[in-house]
């Protein structure tokens, strides 16, 4: 889920940070520049891990900023295909569901990656799985779920669009640079509460077998 990636960059230290220790000032500047940002084909940056090397600082002409060439490592969120993630359902529409992972909600589960047959209920604003036995299982908003990473999508960034919202406030809209496409169509995936009862029944059955003596316990 999380990886370390090495980068080199020119980091600028502002005069108000000169009172800090050099290493701390550099770390703060790197986190301000990279934390919670997506690097194309790398992933979502979380925080600086460590600093590998740094040059001597040079004061920029006319700016007062100290320029430092730094090689450092960042903690990056980029799950691999087939990885199981834990999140919550943030929203749903006719195309699928958006999943919130607390630090990002750029995770999408399309209709094709849900249990079959599933349908969208506009009244409940939720997807519903309807297996042949006639019982319905809801993917409710806010429900804790397990999902499987299938692939990732990268998008070229376009200039931000400045618009007015329904209240007349000016807002800046920017496209999504990256998102994860996931699935919830295998046993154990989907809302965790669906499988809690089944796990309890399996454990109870195993305990009954042990108590009845039908299963031999071999000591090593």
WOBELHU-V811307 format. One record per residue. N is the residue number from 1. RES is the residue in three letters. PHI is phi in degrees with one decimal (NA if undefined). PSI is psi in whole degrees, 0 to 359 (999 if undefined). D_FIRST is the distance of its C-alpha to the first C-alpha in Angstrom with 2 decimals. Layout:
BEGIN
N & RES & PHI & PSI & D_FIRST
N & RES & PHI & PSI & D_FIRST
END
This chain:
BEGIN
1 & UNK & NA & 313 & 0.00
2 & UNK & -113.5 & 138 & 3.81
3 & UNK & -129.0 & 164 & 6.73
4 & UNK & -105.7 & 131 & 10.45
5 & UNK & -126.5 & 141 & 12.84
6 & UNK & -97.7 & 132 & 16.60
7 & UNK & -131.2 & 157 & 18.98
8 & UNK & -124.2 & 136 & 22.73
9 & UNK & -156.6 & 158 & 24.51
10 & UNK & -90.0 & 113 & 27.80
11 & UNK & -103.6 & 136 & 27.29
12 & UNK & -110.2 & 130 & 30.20
13 & UNK & -103.7 & 124 & 31.29
14 & UNK & -77.6 & 152 & 33.58
15 & UNK & -55.1 & 326 & 36.86
16 & UNK & -67.4 & 347 & 35.94
17 & UNK & -101.2 & 6 & 33.20
18 & UNK & -66.4 & 338 & 35.67
19 & UNK & -73.9 & 344 & 36.32
20 & UNK & -79.3 & 160 & 32.81
21 & UNK & -63.4 & 148 & 32.03
22 & UNK & -55.1 & 313 & 31.02
23 & UNK & -61.9 & 319 & 27.52
24 & UNK & -69.0 & 321 & 26.82
25 & UNK & -64.1 & 320 & 28.34
26 & UNK & -66.5 & 316 & 26.21
27 & UNK & -60.4 & 316 & 22.97
28 & UNK & -62.8 & 319 & 24.07
29 & UNK & -65.3 & 321 & 25.00
30 & UNK & -65.6 & 316 & 21.68
31 & UNK & -65.1 & 322 & 19.78
32 & UNK & -62.6 & 322 & 22.39
33 & UNK & -77.9 & 325 & 21.95
34 & UNK & -112.9 & 330 & 18.18
35 & UNK & -58.8 & 134 & 16.48
36 & UNK & 65.8 & 24 & 15.41
37 & UNK & -114.5 & 150 & 16.35
38 & UNK & -99.4 & 127 & 14.90
39 & UNK & -99.4 & 128 & 15.76
40 & UNK & -56.9 & 128 & 16.78
41 & UNK & 65.7 & 11 & 14.85
42 & UNK & -114.7 & 305 & 12.46
43 & UNK & 138.7 & 192 & 10.40
44 & UNK & -89.3 & 117 & 10.77
45 & UNK & -74.6 & 134 & 12.06
46 & UNK & -102.5 & 302 & 11.78
47 & UNK & -163.4 & 164 & 14.34
48 & UNK & -72.2 & 137 & 16.20
49 & UNK & -92.3 & 305 & 15.37
50 & UNK & -159.7 & 167 & 18.73
51 & UNK & -108.1 & 128 & 21.68
52 & UNK & -88.0 & 317 & 22.83
53 & UNK & -162.7 & 157 & 26.21
54 & UNK & -147.0 & 144 & 28.30
55 & UNK & -84.2 & 174 & 31.73
56 & UNK & -69.8 & 145 & 34.71
57 & UNK & -76.9 & 139 & 34.85
58 & UNK & -120.6 & 130 & 37.35
59 & UNK & -78.2 & 126 & 38.86
60 & UNK & -70.9 & 142 & 38.85
61 & UNK & -67.5 & 123 & 42.34
62 & UNK & 78.3 & 359 & 43.29
63 & UNK & -112.4 & 330 & 39.90
64 & UNK & 81.2 & 357 & 39.68
65 & UNK & -80.2 & 142 & 35.98
66 & UNK & -95.6 & 124 & 34.90
67 & UNK & -99.0 & 127 & 32.92
68 & UNK & -130.8 & 127 & 30.65
69 & UNK & -82.9 & 121 & 28.82
70 & UNK & -126.1 & 138 & 25.55
71 & UNK & -109.6 & 127 & 22.94
72 & UNK & -149.4 & 168 & 19.77
73 & UNK & -117.0 & 140 & 16.05
74 & UNK & -114.3 & 146 & 13.57
75 & UNK & -82.4 & 123 & 10.22
76 & UNK & -124.5 & 136 & 8.41
77 & UNK & -89.4 & 116 & 5.87
78 & UNK & -156.1 & 90 & 5.55
79 & UNK & -69.0 & 154 & 4.06
80 & UNK & -93.2 & 160 & 6.72
81 & UNK & -62.0 & 132 & 9.97
82 & UNK & 93.0 & 352 & 10.80
83 & UNK & -71.0 & 142 & 7.63
84 & UNK & -95.5 & 124 & 9.17
85 & UNK & -112.0 & 155 & 8.42
86 & UNK & -114.5 & 123 & 11.06
87 & UNK & -153.0 & 194 & 13.11
88 & UNK & -132.7 & 147 & 16.75
89 & UNK & -70.7 & 121 & 19.09
90 & UNK & -92.7 & 317 & 20.19
91 & UNK & -160.8 & 169 & 22.85
92 & UNK & -147.0 & 150 & 24.38
93 & UNK & -149.0 & 190 & 26.91
94 & UNK & -66.1 & 339 & 28.60
95 & UNK & -86.1 & 332 & 25.78
96 & UNK & 159.3 & 211 & 22.98
97 & UNK & -131.8 & 145 & 20.71
98 & UNK & -100.4 & 133 & 18.45
99 & UNK & -110.6 & 135 & 15.65
100 & UNK & -98.8 & 127 & 14.97
101 & UNK & -105.8 & 22 & 11.73
102 & UNK & 77.7 & 306 & 13.99
103 & UNK & -96.8 & 352 & 12.77
104 & UNK & -159.1 & 149 & 12.87
105 & UNK & -124.7 & 27 & 14.76
106 & UNK & -87.8 & 52 & 14.32
107 & UNK & -126.6 & 125 & 13.38
108 & UNK & -125.1 & 134 & 16.43
109 & UNK & -113.9 & 105 & 17.75
110 & UNK & -74.4 & 166 & 21.03
111 & UNK & -56.0 & 320 & 24.10
112 & UNK & -64.5 & 342 & 23.91
113 & UNK & -103.0 & 21 & 20.63
114 & UNK & -106.0 & 166 & 22.25
115 & UNK & -57.6 & 145 & 24.49
116 & UNK & -104.2 & 137 & 27.92
117 & UNK & -89.2 & 137 & 30.20
118 & UNK & -125.3 & 150 & 28.60
119 & UNK & -142.0 & 156 & 30.35
120 & UNK & -90.9 & 129 & 29.98
121 & UNK & -103.0 & 104 & 32.39
122 & UNK & -64.7 & 331 & 33.42
123 & UNK & -65.7 & 319 & 35.37
124 & UNK & -89.1 & 349 & 32.40
125 & UNK & 52.8 & 48 & 29.99
126 & UNK & -153.3 & 155 & 27.66
127 & UNK & -86.7 & 149 & 26.85
128 & UNK & -130.8 & 129 & 28.69
129 & UNK & -96.6 & 127 & 28.28
130 & UNK & -121.6 & 84 & 31.80
131 & UNK & -66.2 & 167 & 31.96
132 & UNK & -59.2 & 338 & 35.44
133 & UNK & -72.7 & 357 & 36.46
134 & UNK & 92.8 & 348 & 37.05
135 & UNK & -80.6 & 147 & 34.61
136 & UNK & -110.8 & 138 & 32.31
137 & UNK & -121.3 & 124 & 28.75
138 & UNK & -98.2 & 139 & 27.56
139 & UNK & -92.9 & 81 & 24.18
140 & UNK & -77.4 & 147 & 25.33
141 & UNK & -60.0 & 136 & 24.05
142 & UNK & 85.1 & 354 & 22.13
143 & UNK & -70.5 & 138 & 21.40
144 & UNK & -75.2 & 130 & 18.26
145 & UNK & -134.1 & 160 & 16.57
146 & UNK & -112.5 & 137 & 14.10
147 & UNK & -140.7 & 160 & 13.09
148 & UNK & -111.9 & 131 & 11.89
149 & UNK & -73.1 & 127 & 10.28
150 & UNK & -105.9 & 317 & 13.33
151 & UNK & -166.0 & 175 & 13.31
152 & UNK & -127.0 & 152 & 13.04
153 & UNK & -123.2 & 135 & 16.21
154 & UNK & -115.6 & 141 & 17.43
155 & UNK & -127.3 & 137 & 20.69
156 & UNK & -68.3 & 133 & 23.29
157 & UNK & -78.6 & 135 & 24.08
158 & UNK & -108.1 & 162 & 27.63
159 & UNK & -56.9 & 146 & 29.80
160 & UNK & -63.6 & 147 & 29.40
161 & UNK & -107.9 & 124 & 31.92
162 & UNK & -96.0 & 121 & 34.03
163 & UNK & -136.5 & 170 & 35.43
164 & UNK & -103.5 & 136 & 37.14
165 & UNK & -82.7 & 186 & 35.68
166 & UNK & -65.5 & 342 & 37.90
167 & UNK & -97.0 & 3 & 39.14
168 & UNK & 86.5 & 3 & 40.18
169 & UNK & -81.5 & 142 & 37.54
170 & UNK & -82.4 & 126 & 36.24
171 & UNK & -127.9 & 151 & 32.49
172 & UNK & -106.2 & 120 & 30.37
173 & UNK & -108.5 & 134 & 28.17
174 & UNK & -132.3 & 140 & 25.54
175 & UNK & -66.9 & 161 & 23.69
176 & UNK & -79.2 & 127 & 19.97
177 & UNK & -80.9 & 340 & 18.48
178 & UNK & -164.1 & 143 & 15.34
179 & UNK & -152.3 & 158 & 14.09
180 & UNK & -102.1 & 133 & 12.00
181 & UNK & -100.5 & 124 & 14.41
182 & UNK & -125.3 & 175 & 13.74
183 & UNK & -134.7 & 155 & 16.25
184 & UNK & -140.7 & 67 & 17.92
185 & UNK & -137.3 & 24 & 20.67
186 & UNK & -127.0 & 159 & 20.14
187 & UNK & -56.1 & 131 & 21.39
188 & UNK & 95.2 & 346 & 19.31
189 & UNK & -95.2 & 165 & 17.57
190 & UNK & 96.9 & 195 & 18.96
191 & UNK & -55.1 & 130 & 20.42
192 & UNK & -61.5 & 328 & 19.91
193 & UNK & -65.4 & 336 & 23.63
194 & UNK & -61.1 & 325 & 24.67
195 & UNK & -102.3 & 353 & 23.63
196 & UNK & -63.7 & 317 & 24.59
197 & UNK & -65.6 & 321 & 28.24
198 & UNK & -65.1 & 320 & 27.69
199 & UNK & -64.4 & 321 & 25.81
200 & UNK & -64.4 & 321 & 28.71
201 & UNK & -66.4 & 320 & 31.27
202 & UNK & -64.8 & 318 & 29.75
203 & UNK & -64.9 & 321 & 29.77
204 & UNK & -65.2 & 320 & 33.32
205 & UNK & -64.7 & 319 & 34.46
206 & UNK & -63.1 & 319 & 33.23
207 & UNK & -64.6 & 321 & 35.05
208 & UNK & -66.0 & 322 & 38.20
209 & UNK & -63.6 & 319 & 38.19
210 & UNK & -65.5 & 318 & 38.00
211 & UNK & -68.7 & 329 & 40.79
212 & UNK & -77.7 & 344 & 42.97
213 & UNK & 85.3 & 9 & 42.80
214 & UNK & -75.7 & 346 & 41.77
215 & UNK & -116.7 & 127 & 38.82
216 & UNK & -84.5 & 138 & 39.64
217 & UNK & -106.0 & 111 & 37.63
218 & UNK & -94.1 & 125 & 37.94
219 & UNK & -85.5 & 139 & 37.66
220 & UNK & -69.8 & 999 & 36.26
END
